[in-house]
């Protein structure tokens, strides 16, 4: 499975973002931007299950700060 996001506005408009991996090597899903609410998962498939439940995933372009993106804004390739 592959998740990508293409920014629709701002300085990164048109650029493709990929899931962000935290320092511990895990993907981050959350309901909001506060780290106390982060859920760390090992695989994109696990992250996708959380996305279907209404959480968001942190996505990043190169070394720019990561953003929380909801499922409806992502391109999903199975």
N, C-alpha and C positions, 0 to 999 in steps of 0.2 A: 504494500500500500504506500502511496505517496501523497503528501499534502503540500500544496503550494498556495501562496497568496500573492496577488498582483496589486500593488498599491494604486489606488484610484485618484489620489490627490497628494499635494505637498511635494517636497523636494525629492521623494523617492517614487513619485508617480511613474507607473509602468514597470517598475522593477520587481522581480520575483523574490519573494521571501520564502524561507524554509523554516521548519520547526527548530526552535532554539533548544540547545542542550545546555543544561546548567553545569556548573563546575564538577558536580558529581556524575556527569555523563547521562543524566536522565532528562526526559522531556518534562515540561511544566504545563499543567492545566490548572485553571482557577476560575472562580466566579467573578473575581475582581482583581485589581492590581496589587493588593496587599499580600506580602509574602507569607503572612500567618495563614492564609487560605490556600496556598499552593499545594497541589497534589503532584507528586513526582511519579512518573511511570517509565517503564523500561522500553516499551515499544510504541510505535505509531498506532498499532491496532488497539492497544489499551487506551491511548489518548483519544482515538476516534470514538470509543464507547462512552467516554466522559463528554465528548462534544455532542453526541446524540442526546445526552441527558441534560444539555443546556449550558455546560461549562465552555470556557474558551481556552485556546492554546496560545502559548507565546511563540511568535514567529519573528524571524530576524533576517535582515538583508546584510550580508557580509558582517562587518564588525559594528554596525549601527545598533542602537538600543532596541531591544525586543519589544513588541507590542502584543497585546491580547487580541486575538481575532476569533470571531464566532464562526460556527460551521457554515452558515449560509454565505459567507464571504470567501470561503476556501474552494479551491479546485481539488477534487478528490479523484485519484486514479487507483483503481483496485487491481 
